[in-house]
Amino acid sequence: MLAANGIGALFVLTFIRYGLPVSPGPGLIVRDPVSELVLAIYLGFASVAIIGSAIVMLRFAIRWYVRGGPPTRREQIMAVRGPLIQSFVYLALWLIGGTLFVILIGREMPELMSTTAVTAALAGVVTFGFTYLLGERIMRPVAARALSDGNVDPRIAPSVRLRMAIGLVSGTLVPAIGITLLSFTQLSTHAYAPRSFAWSVLLVAIAMILAALVTTVLLAGQVSTPLRQLTRAVTEAQRGDDAQVEVYDGSEVGLLQVGFNQMMADSAERRVLRQLFGQHVGEDVARQALQFGTELGGETRFVAVLFVDMVGSTAVVSTKRPADVVAMLNQFFNIVIGVVKRHGGFVNKFVGDEALAIFGAPLYRADAPTAALSAARELRAELEAMPEISVGIGVSSGTVVAGNIGSEERFEYTVIGDPVNEAARLTELAKSRPGSILASSYTVYFAGEEEQEYWELGELVALRGRTKLTQLAWPRPPGQDGDSSGHDDQQEPNESGIDAEMR
């Protein structure tokens, strides 16, 4: 900051000495020893004031930066707004120094007082804008930490519009005013020689180009740098990465940075919640809830139900450690979930060591009985990898009510109907049967012909809690001919064994 103000002061002295159309003559501009002493004292005072004011005004931000932790609002304001306040201090020093310099010039060369006043005022405004933009660039790491908590108030920092205005005034407007004043004086008085006037305009134009170049670079960096960060972060987010950007601005740019970070944090939270939601209620139910909402109520569906339950789980639990029991159940349910998912089913709930799977809800499928029967056979084969347990598997199908049951505060997706009860009773009965799998003949009848070949029908039984008789079906022993059903019923032409027995 000291160097930037020194360059501005050097430009004023150089322009007054060499750039005016009427040169003040050889030697120093101020020749009086008293004037030289006063000017030197003020320049020293201004240098001390520049450094001292920065220390005094930024002590809050510096103390917090060293201390660490979240900043107070005052510390946050000083870290973000400090460069602008400091630049106003420089502007005040330029006002005082310029007035003093004009007075000293007027004592020796009164004809240069107006020109000196205009030159000092214009140089002071240019230095004000340049030091503000430069100071904000220097303080960016401190501002980034001060705004890292995300509590960005757009009033604590100059807006982008104000910054653009400062850059325009200091980098373009003020030098242009200097050229305009020189031209107006020449047109009105013709006091300057054409060659001297041309050199003066050239010097001001060069200063204007340099000032415009520096302020444009600084202003462009304030906008382009966060935009590049956001572009990279958006690209990372599109790839599925958790992207964040650094917040180092309190204006609209900072709000955009904070908004992006909050959006990504909310997106990550929703992704985790969606994943947890899907793990608890099932992927299909979760997807349907996200697409259509979660309203209480149900609809009538034709589904197939698969029930699986461990045999003698109480005895197993009593002989194992709790950790081993949990590991065993997790392995068991992992097999169940994998098989059901491969066949397009939905594991609706776990009850102790039981699992209820549904085929045909919440997503409709016409081949629900086929999928359920195939899953039951594959599940029994997969569970052979766990010889320490035995299970019973029951499969039923029919019309149920499927939907969200409960209250507005707590509900779950489930199915209610006779097929669920029948599948549960078939599971109980299957525990005592050699194959450990029982299905209703109704389910086999509605399965595809290829799947029917794997099943044979059995006797009629009265399941517990049901008045309607159920004809059992179980998988055929390996190698048995598909046309043999184990019964002597006469088949009609062009009918499969299952169709004939159902008739």
C-alpha positions as CSV (number, residue, x, y, z in Angstrom):
1,M,0.0,0.0,0.0
2,L,2.9,2.3,0.8
3,A,4.5,1.6,-2.6
4,A,1.2,2.2,-4.4
5,N,0.7,5.7,-2.8
6,G,4.4,6.5,-3.4
7,I,3.9,5.8,-7.1
8,G,0.9,8.1,-7.2
9,A,2.9,10.9,-5.5
10,L,5.8,10.4,-7.8
11,F,3.4,10.7,-10.8
12,V,2.1,14.0,-9.5
13,L,5.6,15.4,-9.0
14,T,6.8,14.1,-12.4
15,F,3.8,15.5,-14.3
16,I,4.0,18.9,-12.6
17,R,7.7,19.1,-13.3
18,Y,7.9,17.7,-16.8
19,G,4.4,17.0,-18.1
20,L,2.8,20.5,-18.1
21,P,2.7,22.4,-21.3
22,V,4.4,25.3,-19.4
23,S,7.4,23.9,-17.5
24,P,8.1,25.4,-14.1
25,G,11.8,25.6,-15.1
26,P,14.8,23.6,-14.1
27,G,15.4,22.3,-10.7
28,L,13.0,21.3,-8.0
29,I,9.4,22.4,-8.1
30,V,9.5,23.6,-4.5
31,R,12.7,25.6,-3.9
32,D,12.0,27.2,-0.6
33,P,13.8,25.3,2.3
34,V,10.9,25.8,4.6
35,S,8.5,24.4,2.0
36,E,10.9,21.5,1.3
37,L,11.0,20.7,5.0
38,V,7.2,20.9,5.4
39,L,6.7,18.7,2.3
40,A,9.3,16.1,3.6
41,I,7.6,16.1,7.1
42,Y,4.2,15.5,5.6
43,L,5.4,12.7,3.4
44,G,7.0,11.0,6.4
45,F,3.8,11.5,8.4
46,A,1.7,10.1,5.6
47,S,3.9,7.0,5.4
48,V,3.5,6.4,9.2
49,A,-0.2,7.1,8.9
50,I,-0.6,4.5,6.1
51,I,1.1,1.8,8.1
52,G,-0.3,2.8,11.5
53,S,-3.9,3.0,10.3
54,A,-3.6,-0.4,8.7
55,I,-2.4,-1.9,12.0
56,V,-5.0,-0.1,14.0
57,M,-8.0,-0.9,11.7
58,L,-7.0,-4.5,11.0
59,R,-6.0,-5.5,14.5
60,F,-9.3,-7.2,15.0
61,A,-8.9,-9.4,11.9
62,I,-5.2,-10.0,12.6
63,R,-6.0,-11.0,16.2
64,W,-8.7,-13.4,15.1
65,Y,-6.5,-14.8,12.3
66,V,-3.8,-15.7,14.8
67,R,-6.3,-16.9,17.4
68,G,-8.3,-19.1,15.1
69,G,-11.9,-20.3,15.6
70,P,-15.0,-18.6,14.3
71,P,-14.8,-14.8,14.0
72,T,-17.1,-12.3,15.6
73,R,-19.2,-10.1,13.3
74,R,-16.8,-7.1,13.9
75,E,-13.8,-9.2,13.1
76,Q,-15.6,-10.6,10.0
77,I,-16.5,-7.1,8.9
78,M,-12.9,-5.8,9.3
79,A,-11.5,-8.8,7.4
80,V,-13.8,-8.2,4.4
81,R,-14.4,-4.4,4.5
82,G,-10.9,-3.4,5.8
83,P,-9.4,-2.7,2.4
84,L,-12.1,-0.2,1.5
85,I,-11.9,1.6,4.8
86,Q,-8.1,1.7,4.5
87,S,-8.4,3.2,1.0
88,F,-10.6,6.0,2.3
89,V,-7.8,6.8,4.8
90,Y,-5.4,7.1,1.8
91,L,-8.0,9.4,0.0
92,A,-8.1,11.6,3.1
93,L,-4.3,11.8,3.2
94,W,-4.2,12.7,-0.5
95,L,-6.8,15.5,0.2
96,I,-4.7,16.9,3.0
97,G,-1.4,16.4,1.2
98,G,-2.7,17.8,-2.1
99,T,-4.0,20.9,-0.4
100,L,-0.7,21.4,1.3
101,F,1.2,20.9,-1.9
102,V,-1.0,23.4,-3.8
103,I,-0.3,26.0,-1.1
104,L,3.4,25.4,-1.3
105,I,3.4,25.6,-5.1
106,G,1.3,28.8,-4.9
107,R,3.9,30.6,-2.8
108,E,6.4,30.3,-5.6
109,M,4.4,29.8,-8.8
110,P,0.8,30.9,-8.5
111,E,0.1,30.2,-12.1
112,L,0.4,26.4,-11.4
113,M,-2.0,26.3,-8.4
114,S,-5.1,25.2,-10.4
115,T,-3.2,22.7,-12.5
116,T,-1.5,21.3,-9.4
117,A,-4.8,21.0,-7.6
118,V,-6.5,19.1,-10.4
119,T,-3.5,16.8,-10.9
120,A,-3.3,15.9,-7.2
121,A,-7.1,15.4,-7.0
122,L,-7.1,13.1,-10.0
123,A,-4.0,11.2,-8.9
124,G,-5.6,10.7,-5.4
125,V,-8.8,9.2,-6.9
126,V,-6.8,6.9,-9.1
127,T,-4.7,5.8,-6.2
128,F,-7.8,5.3,-4.0
129,G,-9.3,2.8,-6.5
130,F,-6.1,1.0,-7.2
131,T,-5.2,0.6,-3.5
132,Y,-8.7,-0.7,-2.7
133,L,-8.6,-3.4,-5.4
134,L,-5.1,-4.3,-4.5
135,G,-5.8,-4.5,-0.8
136,E,-8.8,-6.7,-1.4
137,R,-6.6,-9.1,-3.4
138,I,-4.0,-9.1,-0.6
139,M,-6.6,-9.7,2.1
140,R,-8.3,-12.6,0.2
141,P,-6.9,-15.4,2.4
142,V,-8.1,-13.6,5.5
143,A,-11.5,-12.9,4.1
144,A,-11.8,-16.6,3.0
145,R,-11.3,-17.8,6.6
146,A,-13.6,-15.1,8.0
147,L,-16.4,-16.2,5.7
148,S,-15.7,-19.9,5.9
149,D,-18.6,-20.5,8.3
150,G,-21.0,-19.6,5.5
151,N,-22.7,-16.8,7.4
152,V,-22.2,-14.2,4.6
153,D,-24.1,-10.9,5.0
154,P,-24.1,-9.1,1.6
155,R,-23.9,-5.7,3.4
156,I,-20.5,-6.3,4.9
157,A,-18.6,-5.9,1.6
158,P,-19.0,-3.6,-1.4
159,S,-21.2,-5.0,-4.1
160,V,-19.9,-6.0,-7.6
161,R,-21.6,-2.9,-9.0
162,L,-19.7,-0.6,-6.7
163,R,-16.4,-2.2,-7.4
164,M,-17.0,-1.9,-11.1
165,A,-17.8,1.8,-10.6
166,I,-14.6,2.3,-8.6
167,G,-12.6,0.6,-11.3
168,L,-14.2,2.7,-14.0
169,V,-13.7,6.0,-12.2
170,S,-10.2,5.4,-11.1
171,G,-9.0,3.5,-14.2
172,T,-10.7,5.4,-17.0
173,L,-12.9,8.3,-16.1
174,V,-10.4,10.3,-14.0
175,P,-7.5,10.2,-16.5
176,A,-10.0,11.1,-19.3
177,I,-11.1,14.1,-17.2
178,G,-7.4,15.1,-17.0
179,I,-7.1,15.0,-20.8
180,T,-10.4,16.9,-21.2
181,L,-9.3,19.7,-18.9
182,L,-6.0,20.1,-20.7
183,S,-7.9,20.2,-24.0
184,F,-10.5,22.7,-22.8
185,T,-7.7,25.0,-21.5
186,Q,-5.9,24.9,-24.8
187,L,-9.1,25.5,-26.8
188,S,-10.1,28.4,-24.6
189,T,-6.8,30.2,-24.0
190,H,-4.3,28.8,-26.6
191,A,-1.8,29.3,-23.9
192,Y,0.3,26.2,-24.6
193,A,2.6,25.5,-27.5
194,P,1.3,22.6,-29.7
195,R,4.3,20.5,-29.2
196,S,4.3,20.9,-25.4
197,F,0.5,20.3,-25.3
198,A,0.9,17.1,-27.3
199,W,3.5,15.7,-24.9
200,S,1.3,16.5,-21.9
201,V,-1.7,14.7,-23.5
202,L,0.6,11.7,-24.4
203,L,1.8,11.5,-20.8
204,V,-1.7,11.6,-19.4
205,A,-2.9,9.0,-22.0
206,I,-0.1,6.6,-21.0
207,A,-1.0,7.0,-17.4
208,M,-4.7,6.4,-18.3
209,I,-3.7,3.2,-20.2
210,L,-1.6,1.8,-17.3
211,A,-4.3,2.6,-14.7
212,A,-7.1,1.1,-16.9
213,L,-4.9,-2.0,-17.5
214,V,-4.2,-2.6,-13.8
215,T,-7.7,-1.9,-12.5
216,T,-9.2,-4.1,-15.3
217,V,-6.9,-7.0,-14.4
218,L,-7.8,-6.7,-10.7
219,L,-11.6,-6.3,-11.4
220,A,-11.5,-9.2,-13.8
221,G,-9.8,-11.4,-11.2
222,Q,-12.6,-10.7,-8.7
223,V,-15.2,-12.1,-11.1
224,S,-13.3,-14.6,-13.3
225,T,-11.5,-16.4,-10.4
226,P,-14.7,-17.5,-8.6
227,L,-16.3,-18.3,-11.9
228,R,-13.4,-20.6,-12.8
229,Q,-13.7,-22.2,-9.4
230,L,-17.4,-22.7,-9.8
231,T,-16.9,-24.1,-13.3
232,R,-14.4,-26.7,-12.0
233,A,-16.7,-27.5,-9.0
234,V,-19.7,-28.0,-11.3
235,T,-17.7,-30.4,-13.4
236,E,-16.7,-32.3,-10.3
237,A,-20.3,-32.4,-9.2
238,Q,-21.4,-33.8,-12.6
239,R,-18.9,-36.6,-12.1
240,G,-20.5,-37.4,-8.8
241,D,-17.8,-35.9,-6.6
242,D,-18.4,-33.8,-3.4
243,A,-17.3,-30.4,-4.7
244,Q,-16.8,-27.3,-2.6
245,V,-15.5,-23.8,-3.5
246,E,-13.6,-21.3,-1.3
247,V,-15.6,-18.4,0.0
248,Y,-13.6,-15.2,0.1
249,D,-16.0,-12.5,-0.8
250,G,-18.9,-10.9,1.0
251,S,-20.7,-9.5,-2.0
252,E,-22.9,-11.2,-4.6
253,V,-19.9,-13.3,-5.6
254,G,-19.6,-14.6,-2.0
255,L,-23.3,-15.3,-1.9
256,L,-22.9,-17.3,-5.1
257,Q,-20.0,-19.3,-3.6
258,V,-21.9,-19.9,-0.3
259,G,-25.0,-20.8,-2.3
260,F,-23.1,-23.4,-4.3
261,N,-21.6,-24.9,-1.2
262,Q,-24.9,-25.1,0.6
263,M,-26.5,-26.6,-2.6
264,M,-23.8,-29.3,-2.7
265,A,-24.1,-29.9,1.1
266,D,-27.9,-30.3,0.7
267,S,-27.4,-32.5,-2.3
268,A,-25.0,-34.8,-0.4
269,E,-27.5,-34.9,2.5
270,R,-30.4,-35.8,0.2
271,R,-28.2,-38.4,-1.4
272,V,-27.4,-40.0,1.9
273,L,-31.1,-39.8,3.0
274,R,-32.2,-41.3,-0.3
275,Q,-29.7,-44.1,0.1
276,L,-30.9,-44.7,3.7
277,F,-34.5,-44.4,2.7
278,G,-33.9,-47.0,0.0
279,Q,-32.1,-49.3,2.4
280,H,-35.0,-49.2,4.9
281,V,-38.0,-49.3,2.6
282,G,-36.5,-50.8,-0.6
283,E,-35.2,-49.2,-3.7
284,D,-38.4,-49.5,-5.7
285,V,-40.5,-48.0,-2.9
286,A,-38.1,-45.2,-2.4
287,R,-38.0,-44.4,-6.2
288,Q,-41.8,-44.4,-6.3
289,A,-42.1,-42.2,-3.2
290,L,-39.6,-39.6,-4.7
291,Q,-41.5,-39.6,-8.0
292,F,-45.2,-39.6,-6.9
293,G,-45.0,-38.6,-3.2
294,T,-45.9,-40.4,0.0
295,E,-49.7,-40.4,0.6
296,L,-51.5,-42.7,2.9
297,G,-53.7,-45.2,1.1
298,G,-53.5,-48.3,-1.0
299,E,-54.4,-49.9,-4.3
300,T,-55.5,-53.3,-5.4
301,R,-52.7,-55.4,-6.9
302,F,-52.2,-58.9,-8.1
303,V,-48.9,-60.0,-6.5
304,A,-47.0,-63.1,-5.5
305,V,-45.7,-63.3,-1.9
306,L,-42.7,-65.2,-0.7
307,F,-42.2,-65.9,3.0
308,V,-39.0,-67.4,4.4
309,D,-38.4,-68.3,8.1
310,M,-35.5,-70.0,9.9
311,V,-36.2,-73.3,11.8
312,G,-35.2,-73.5,15.4
313,S,-33.8,-70.0,15.6
314,T,-34.4,-69.9,19.4
315,A,-32.1,-72.8,20.0
316,V,-29.5,-71.4,17.6
317,V,-29.5,-68.0,19.4
318,S,-29.1,-69.7,22.8
319,T,-26.0,-71.5,21.8
320,K,-24.2,-68.6,20.1
321,R,-22.7,-65.3,21.1
322,P,-24.8,-62.2,20.2
323,A,-22.1,-61.1,17.7
324,D,-22.2,-64.5,16.0
325,V,-26.0,-64.4,15.9
326,V,-26.0,-61.0,14.2
327,A,-23.4,-62.1,11.7
328,M,-25.4,-65.3,10.9
329,L,-28.6,-63.3,10.4
330,N,-26.9,-60.7,8.2
331,Q,-25.5,-63.5,6.0
332,F,-28.9,-65.1,5.9
333,F,-30.7,-61.9,4.9
334,N,-28.0,-60.9,2.5
335,I,-28.7,-64.1,0.6
336,V,-32.5,-63.5,0.7
337,I,-32.1,-59.9,-0.5
338,G,-29.8,-60.9,-3.3
339,V,-32.0,-63.7,-4.7
340,V,-35.2,-61.6,-4.5
341,K,-33.6,-58.6,-6.1
342,R,-32.2,-60.7,-9.0
343,H,-35.8,-61.9,-9.7
344,G,-37.3,-58.4,-9.6
345,G,-38.9,-58.7,-6.2
346,F,-39.0,-56.4,-3.2
347,V,-38.1,-57.4,0.4
348,N,-40.9,-55.7,2.3
349,K,-39.9,-56.4,5.9
350,F,-37.8,-58.4,8.3
351,V,-39.4,-59.8,11.5
352,G,-36.9,-61.4,13.7
353,D,-35.5,-64.2,11.5
354,E,-38.4,-64.0,9.0
355,A,-38.4,-62.1,5.7
356,L,-41.4,-61.1,3.5
357,A,-40.8,-60.5,-0.2
358,I,-43.3,-59.2,-2.7
359,F,-43.4,-59.6,-6.5
360,G,-45.6,-57.3,-8.4
361,A,-45.7,-54.3,-6.0
362,P,-44.8,-51.5,-5.8
363,L,-43.8,-52.0,-9.4
364,Y,-46.2,-54.0,-11.5
365,R,-45.1,-57.1,-13.3
366,A,-47.3,-59.6,-15.1
367,D,-45.0,-62.6,-14.3
368,A,-45.1,-62.2,-10.5
369,P,-45.9,-65.8,-9.8
370,T,-43.2,-67.0,-12.1
371,A,-40.6,-64.8,-10.5
372,A,-41.6,-65.7,-7.0
373,L,-41.5,-69.5,-7.7
374,S,-38.1,-69.2,-9.4
375,A,-36.8,-67.1,-6.5
376,A,-37.9,-69.7,-4.0
377,R,-36.1,-72.5,-5.8
378,E,-32.9,-70.4,-6.2
379,L,-33.1,-69.3,-2.6
380,R,-33.2,-72.8,-1.3
381,A,-30.2,-73.7,-3.3
382,E,-28.3,-70.6,-2.1
383,L,-29.1,-71.3,1.5
384,E,-27.3,-74.6,1.3
385,A,-24.1,-72.6,1.8
386,M,-25.3,-72.2,5.4
387,P,-25.7,-75.8,6.7
388,E,-26.0,-74.7,10.3
389,I,-29.6,-73.4,9.6
390,S,-32.7,-74.8,8.0
391,V,-35.6,-72.8,6.7
392,G,-39.2,-73.0,5.5
393,I,-40.2,-71.2,2.3
394,G,-43.8,-70.5,1.4
395,V,-45.1,-68.9,-1.9
396,S,-48.6,-67.7,-2.5
397,S,-50.3,-65.2,-4.9
398,G,-53.5,-63.3,-5.3
399,T,-55.1,-59.9,-4.9
400,V,-53.9,-57.7,-2.1
401,V,-54.1,-54.1,-1.0
402,A,-50.7,-52.5,-1.4
403,G,-49.8,-49.0,-0.2
404,N,-48.7,-46.7,2.6
405,I,-50.3,-47.8,5.9
406,G,-50.0,-45.8,9.2
407,S,-50.3,-42.1,10.1
408,E,-48.9,-38.9,8.7
409,E,-46.1,-39.0,11.3
410,R,-45.1,-42.7,10.8
411,F,-46.1,-45.1,8.0
412,E,-44.7,-47.9,5.9
413,Y,-45.3,-49.5,2.6
414,T,-46.9,-52.9,3.0
415,V,-49.3,-55.4,1.5
416,I,-52.4,-56.7,3.2
417,G,-54.5,-59.6,2.0
418,D,-55.1,-63.4,2.1
419,P,-52.1,-64.3,0.0
420,V,-49.8,-62.9,2.8
421,N,-51.5,-65.1,5.4
422,E,-51.4,-68.1,3.1
423,A,-47.7,-67.7,2.4
424,A,-47.0,-67.5,6.1
425,R,-48.9,-70.7,6.9
426,L,-47.3,-72.5,3.9
427,T,-43.9,-71.5,5.5
428,E,-44.9,-73.1,8.8
429,L,-45.9,-76.3,7.0
430,A,-42.8,-76.3,4.8
431,K,-40.5,-76.5,7.9
432,S,-41.6,-80.1,8.4
433,R,-41.4,-81.1,4.7
434,P,-38.4,-82.6,3.0
435,G,-37.9,-79.9,0.4
436,S,-38.6,-77.0,2.8
437,I,-40.6,-75.2,0.0
438,L,-44.4,-75.2,-0.5
439,A,-46.4,-73.1,-2.8
440,S,-50.1,-72.9,-3.6
441,S,-51.3,-74.6,-6.7
442,Y,-53.0,-71.3,-7.6
443,T,-49.5,-69.7,-7.8
444,V,-48.2,-72.5,-10.0
445,Y,-51.2,-72.3,-12.3
446,F,-50.5,-68.6,-13.1
447,A,-46.8,-69.2,-13.6
448,G,-45.2,-69.5,-17.0
449,E,-45.1,-72.9,-18.6
450,E,-41.4,-73.3,-18.3
451,E,-41.6,-72.6,-14.5
452,Q,-44.5,-75.0,-14.1
453,E,-42.3,-77.9,-15.3
454,Y,-40.3,-77.5,-12.1
455,W,-43.3,-78.1,-9.8
456,E,-45.8,-80.8,-9.0
457,L,-49.1,-80.7,-7.2
458,G,-50.0,-82.4,-4.0
459,E,-52.8,-82.9,-1.6
460,L,-55.4,-80.5,-0.4
461,V,-54.8,-79.2,3.2
462,A,-56.6,-76.8,5.6
463,L,-54.0,-74.3,6.7
464,R,-54.2,-72.9,10.2
465,G,-56.5,-69.9,10.4
466,R,-58.1,-70.4,6.9
467,T,-61.4,-72.1,6.1
468,K,-60.6,-72.4,2.4
469,L,-58.6,-75.5,1.4
470,T,-55.2,-75.0,-0.2
471,Q,-53.7,-77.4,-2.7
472,L,-50.0,-77.7,-2.1
473,A,-47.2,-77.7,-4.7
474,W,-43.5,-78.3,-4.3
475,P,-40.5,-78.5,-6.6
476,R,-40.1,-81.7,-8.5
477,P,-37.1,-83.9,-7.6
478,P,-34.2,-83.4,-10.0
479,G,-34.3,-85.6,-13.1
480,Q,-38.1,-86.3,-12.9
481,D,-40.0,-86.1,-16.2
482,G,-41.9,-82.9,-16.5
483,D,-45.1,-84.6,-17.7
484,S,-45.3,-86.8,-14.6
485,S,-47.2,-85.2,-11.8
486,G,-47.3,-88.1,-9.3
487,H,-51.0,-88.5,-9.7
488,D,-53.3,-90.7,-11.9
489,D,-55.6,-87.9,-13.2
490,Q,-56.4,-88.2,-16.9
491,Q,-55.0,-85.3,-18.9
492,E,-56.9,-83.7,-21.7
493,P,-55.2,-83.3,-25.1
494,N,-52.9,-80.2,-25.5
495,E,-52.9,-79.5,-21.8
496,S,-49.9,-79.5,-19.5
497,G,-49.9,-81.6,-16.4
498,I,-50.5,-78.6,-14.1
499,D,-53.5,-77.5,-16.2
500,A,-55.0,-81.0,-16.1
501,E,-54.6,-81.4,-12.4
502,M,-56.0,-77.9,-11.7
503,R,-59.0,-78.9,-13.9
